[in-house]
Amino acid sequence: MSKHLPPKDIPESIRNVPLPDALSERYLAYALSTITSRSLPDARDGLKPVQRRVLFAMRLLKLDPNAGYKKCARVVGDVIGKYHPHGDQSVYDALVRLAQDFAQRYPLVDGQGNFGNIDGDNAAAMRYTEARLTEVANVLLANLDDETVDFRPNYDGENDEPVVLPAGLPNLLANGASGIAVGMATSIPPHNLPELCDALLHLIKHPNASIDKLVEFVQGPDFPTGGILVEPLSSRLEAYRTGRGSFRLRAKWQKEELPRGTWQIVVTEIPYQVQKSKLIERIAELITDKKAPLLDDVRDESAEDIRLVIVPKSKNIEPAVLMESLFRSTDLETRFPLNLNVLDGGKLPRVMNLREALQAYLNHRHEVLERKSRYRQGKIEHRLEVLDGYLIAYLNLDELIEIIRREDEPKPAMIKRFRLTDVQAEAILNMRLRSLRKLEEMELRGEHKELSKELAELKKLLSDEALRWQAIATEVHELKKQFGPKTALGRRRTNIGDAPVISDEAFDVLVEREPITVICSAKGWIRAIKGHVADDGSAAYKEGDKGRFWLHAETTDKLVLFGTNGRAYTINCDKLPRGRGHGEPVRLTVDLGNDQDIIALFKYQGERKFLVASSDGRGFVCAEAEMLAATRTGKQILNVQAPAEACVCGIVEGDTVAVVGDNRKLLLFPLSELPEMTKGRGITLQKYKDGGLSDAKTFTLKQGLSWTDSSGRTKTETDLKEYRGDRAQAGRIVPRGFNKNNRFS
């Protein structure tokens, strides 16, 4: 029998399954577990399972805000022993984050001891720190015993844990969340609770409220570390409308006057999740590398509050210009992403917009109110049943005592004689003698009256949806009153502002002007060396690489890089790596794909025009000023459609355009036939049956068409009559001696 055949007798517990099927089944189970049970928060209470379990375990330990602290090791032990069968360090890290006032906008844990700091230092070991719940956590956990949420067995079935918390406040948006699952992630910044309350109240009145209206209440994130939000309103609206986007956040600073007209800048608030120690290191690095020549010193004078002192070299520079340069080069300005990817109903992961997130919370609170009301209704009905039995007992007290003394089994006899329920009979038999006072009977009648009134109100509430939403609105009003904008916890910390508009010329004073030579290799490794150096062939390149671009510039200049994807990128010369090494890949500076190449690299002058063209024979003239890009992603100039790609970017000089195709046909036509555009596919330059455009240039017709051969010699052809024509024609075979690579250089 072949060794590849399966054995005849396979135990029933073993299944013969193809490996791809087994892997996909198990990976899917792992992915779903990571998404639903670890990384994504629930839209209803805004918590991940580990956070919910930490709060629930602390509640069982009676760690209320007014109680004493207990060791965090005790809390972590209960969490991993009863609810969360994972590593103790991961549970402790979650607990620590819930206690950090610089990480949580509304901390859920009140920590005592070293819980880390904004410098990035870690918390002390769990055996040293202590914790208890905060008032905010109490609001999240309120009414948990009133059957407001479902419970499920824990991992070993010995205990029960809540599936979700009642969530008396919109914790998802108030505290935010972040996490990376399998194939998806979430990133939600914290928001101001009073603003969320206003938005909830408006949404209760107007369920179809627009995002624009809700953003009038929820102006933007409110980070625990403060700062200034300088994201335009249009961008904020789009982010909240789609559930995806980002928010631009800056440090808060002020100018501090010193003697003799000098001054210094004091930073009092830094962006969220930026470590102060690393921020100072980065600024000091800029000073050391002479990339901030007008910055003299940086000092950390922080105590409990942040005080970061930035000292300029000259008092003549504008503080706003200096700070703008630091915003561009350090984490004094950051972008916080918004990806409102949450578990809808605790099951389905999806990206919500602002209204959907608020509505998910309101729907949860509506369900909690219904369940709490039904639970209370059941309790009242049970109590009224008992009270009715007590009142029967008081009216027939002597006879009841006689039955109890005479009968061996008094309960059935009582039920038969007075038509009592089993609950009433049991309650009467459990009465204490002290309850037989006359005063007790009056109190029972008063309690019966009050409970009957409350029961009627509950039935009315459960039968009228409008009343329930009115009750939820009252709860939101009370929440806003408790954590209002006038309280220390409720006031907005992140201000909404606008970034100052400062021209690029203003930044030239921040860079020391000196001559440099820019060297870029064929594979895109770029560097700058001091001075204007001639290309004598001595420059070193990596193995398998060679030189391509050699430019003389100054540190205050800008370079424009044009890629085969048709995008133009801007590089500041002062940001280029220095030295006589191999430099760095230009792709670290600009977002040029690995499958894209560099067509042209030149010093920006501002007044020139360029001919740009793609391999499918389309092109146009573009002004140099239109090629400057504000971000590292560049600016799309020439739209190309695969498999075509950009292949020409040359200075416009003269009156005639020369184009040559892969088929070695040359066409000359007037430059006036080519339009000037800022962006687009362009128009057809030359037609081809096979292949495409190889090269193109502009020249002065009277001076003749010149090209450079492989030996570096320049050749010129003046008899060009047969090659002249109209744009979009095929052209004629190139002159004798033209380069075999079909290019002009």
Protein Blocks (a to p, Z undefined) as FASTA:
>chain_A
ZZkbccfbdcfkbccddfklmmmmmmmmmmmmmmmmmmpccfklopafklmmmmmmmmmn
opafklccddfklmmmmmmmmmmccdfklmmmmmmmmmmmklbmbacbdcedjebjfkop
acddfklpccdddfklmmmmgoklnopaccdddfkopaccdfbdfklacfklmnopaddd
ehiacddddddfklmmmmmmmmmmmmmbcfklmmmmmnbacdfkgpadfbdfklmmmmmm
nopacddddddddddddeehiacdddfbdcehiafklmmmmmmmmmmnopammbmbdcdf
bfkbccdddddfbfkbcfklmmmmmmmmmckbccdddddddcehhlagcdddfklmmmmm
mmmmmmmmmmmmmmmmmmmmmmmmmmmmmmmmmmmmmmmmmmmmmpmblmlmmmmmnopa
fklmmmmmmpcfklmpfklmmmmmmmmmmmmmmmmmmmmmmmmmklmmmmmmmmmmmmmm
mmgckbmklpcfbdcdddddddfklmmmmpccddddddddfkopacddedjdddehlacc
dehiacfbdcdddfkbccddddfkopacdddfklpcedjbebjafklmpccdfkbccfbd
cddehlaccddddfkopacdddfklmpcfbfnbpafbdcddfbdcfbdcddedjbdcddd
fkopacdddfklpccdfbdjbjafbdcfehcdfbdcdddfknopadddfkopacddfblm
lmgccehiabjaddehiafklpaZZ
